């Protein structure tokens, strides 16, 4: 038997697909966007493709209108023109869909490239930070004693050069204290190198806490230390500062399970105008230290 089911007309297809009222269709699409506060690119693409497919289905539906139908047309010729227009519109929508697909793919690729660039930038920043930290650590190790963390001999001499230049401009005096521990070797030999290292760290701490803010303490090597004192008014002023340090060093200290006590000899070289040579000034303080050790006076000034 022939199929008696009535074929849907273009209008009925449009009604069923929501195309009868384009404003209503676009309004529903806009409402969906409002609910989705931040739609993803995939959501955007899906929405546009659904809209195109819906419109295209409506256009294809116009082809089902019988040629002898007078619904919405004034005659067969008008229906042919409508069908031709529907085909052109549907093909144009297919091209639009293809172009949109390419555009969305390009957008997604661009977003992936941006994410990759951001990740690469973050990695570069992390590597740069690590490199800078490594450079700072290398500079610190090059200028400081690895045991005590004090400035080493080379860094001390550099700072002394700068200090002499500054004091030459200001006219203020500065002094160098050259410090050598007395009785360190017997402690090191008796209790071991670990005890000796612990004692050197204690000495470094006492010297650092004993000088004024802005003064400098250095470990020159072994059990020899040096202090750079700024704005020293006279040799007597330098001797008072040196005596304060000497009393601090002479106090007993605990190394491991043992209470030990060391003495020290301090040589002082004083520069009044910042016009001295750094190496010569350090040598004078060294010579004064040996005189203090030889004469057992604890402190001696270069004369």
CORTAWO-V471937 format. One record per residue. N is the residue number from 1. RES is the residue in one small letter. OMEGA is omega in whole degrees, -180 to 180 (none if undefined). Layout:
n=[N N]
res=[RES RES]
omega=[OMEGA OMEGA]
This chain:
n=[1 2 3 4 5 6 7 8 9 10 11 12 13 14 15 16 17 18 19 20 21 22 23 24 25 26 27 28 29 30 31 32 33 34 35 36 37 38 39 40 41 42 43 44 45 46 47 48 49 50 51 52 53 54 55 56 57 58 59 60 61 62 63 64 65 66 67 68 69 70 71 72 73 74 75 76 77 78 79 80 81 82 83 84 85 86 87 88 89 90 91 92 93 94 95 96 97 98 99 100 101 102 103 104 105 106 107 108 109 110 111 112 113 114 115 116 117 118 119 120 121 122 123 124 125 126 127 128 129 130 131 132 133 134 135 136 137 138 139 140 141 142 143 144 145 146 147 148 149 150 151 152 153 154 155 156 157 158 159 160 161 162 163 164 165 166 167 168 169 170 171 172 173 174 175 176 177 178 179 180 181 182 183 184 185 186 187 188 189 190 191 192 193 194 195 196 197 198 199 200 201 202 203 204 205 206 207 208 209 210 211 212 213 214 215 216 217 218 219 220 221 222 223 224 225 226 227 228 229 230 231 232 233 234 235 236 237 238 239 240 241 242 243 244 245 246 247 248 249 250 251 252 253 254 255 256 257 258 259 260 261 262 263 264 265 266 267 268 269 270 271 272 273 274 275 276 277 278 279 280 281 282 283 284 285 286 287 288 289 290 291 292 293 294 295 296 297 298 299 300 301 302 303]
res=[x x x x x x x x x x x x x x x x x x x x x x x x x x x x x x x x x x x x x x x x x x x x x x x x x x x x x x x x x x x x x x x x x x x x x x x x x x x x x x x x x x x x x x x x x x x x x x x x x x x x x x x x x x x x x x x x x x x x x x x x x x x x x x x x x x x x x x x x x x x x x x x x x x x x x x x x x x x x x x x x x x x x x x x x x x x x x x x x x x x x x x x x x x x x x x x x x x x x x x x x x x x x x x x x x x x x x x x x x x x x x x x x x x x x x x x x x x x x x x x x x x x x x x x x x x x x x x x x x x x x x x x x x x x x x x x x x x x x x x x x x x x x x x x x x x x x x x x x x x x x x x x]
omega=[178 -179 -179 -177 -178 178 -179 177 178 -178 -180 176 179 179 -177 -179 180 -177 -177 -179 -179 -180 179 180 180 178 178 177 178 179 178 -180 179 -180 178 -170 -180 -177 179 176 179 177 178 -178 -179 -179 -180 180 177 179 179 -180 -180 179 -179 178 178 180 177 179 179 180 -179 -180 180 180 -179 -179 177 -177 176 -180 -178 -180 -179 -179 179 179 177 178 179 179 179 178 179 179 179 179 180 178 177 178 178 176 178 179 178 179 178 179 178 -180 179 177 177 178 180 178 178 179 176 179 179 178 179 180 178 178 179 179 178 178 178 178 179 179 179 178 178 179 179 178 178 179 178 179 179 178 180 -180 -180 -175 -174 177 -176 -179 -172 -176 177 174 177 -174 -179 -180 178 -179 176 180 178 177 179 -179 179 179 179 -179 175 178 -176 -178 178 -179 173 -178 174 173 178 -169 176 -179 175 178 179 -176 178 178 180 -179 -176 -173 177 -176 179 177 178 178 179 179 178 177 177 179 180 180 -179 178 -178 179 -176 -180 -180 176 -178 174 -173 177 -179 169 -177 -179 -179 178 179 -179 176 176 175 -175 -180 174 177 -172 -175 176 179 177 178 179 178 178 180 179 177 179 -179 178 178 -178 -177 -179 179 179 -179 177 -174 178 -173 171 -178 179 177 174 180 173 -175 174 -175 171 -173 177 -173 -172 -179 -176 -176 176 -176 -179 180 -180 179 178 179 178 178 179 178 178 179 176 177 179 -178 -177 178 -180 -179 -178 175 178 176 -180 none]
